[in-house]
Amino acid sequence: MNGQRPPNGGAPAVAITAYLTWLSTGERIAQNPKAPLGPRSFPKLSVDPAKVDTARVAALYAERCAACHGEDGQGDPPVWGPRSYNAGAGLADATKLAGFLKVTMPPDEPNLQDGEAVDLAAFVNAKPRPDFDLSRHLGPSGAYNATVREERVRAPTWPPRPAGKR
């Protein structure tokens, strides 16, 4: 989420697609049986900022997440810091991240309760991460049919800001 997108149909995009196709040749698509249609198949979880306590959830993160993602969030994959997803990513929205965590974490046995997933999403998104600046990610002007080239979203994304205050 922090690189520059290669132009559609350009050599890098075709090479990446060919490589991914080659990697998956002969393999079944492995999906979570509880959410078999991918990340948009699960509902966002309701997040009430007044009920989230990001300090309280630090222990839950240490217990349930740090083994993979690191105590400092820099594990595999990093969940905050300079190598993590940026403030414009879908997971920077706590309602989306909470829903994702609910059906995918931990990977072998997703078993978070709704409240735990919501608290963890808020905790992770309260950490520093790269800002999102659309113009840096689209590449040269004219490479895309982008109608908005000046979108910026600042990190951290928790607590949520009122609309228009990104």
C-alpha positions, 0 to 999 in steps of 0.5 A: 500500500505504500508503493507506486502502482504500475500502470494497468497493462504495463510490463510490471503489472503483466509480469506480476499477474503472470508470476501469481498465475504461475505460482497458483497453477494446479493449486486450489484456492484456499479460503476461510470456510467462514468467509469464503467470498473474500474480505468483502464477504464479512460485515463491518463490526460496529465501533463505538469510540466511547467504549474502546479503551486502547490502553486496556487492549495492549495486554490482549495484543501482547497475548494474541497478536505479538507472536506474529506481528511483534510487540512493536508491531513490526512483525510479519506482516507489520501492523503499524510503523513505516512498513505497515499499511498506510492511512488510506488502506481499507484496514485503516478503517476500524470497522473494516479491520475489526470485521477482518480480524473477527473472521481471520485471526488468529489464522489457524483458528479465528476466535476473537469475540466482537469486542476483542476485534473492535478493541484490537482494531482501534489499538492497531489503528491508533499507532503511527503509520504512513500517511496516504497521498494518492498523487504519490501512488498513481505515478505519472499523470495520465497513467490512470483514469483517476479523477481525484489525484489530491486525496490525503489521509493522515495517520493515525486513523484512530480515534476517528475524525469527523468527515472532512477532517482527514 
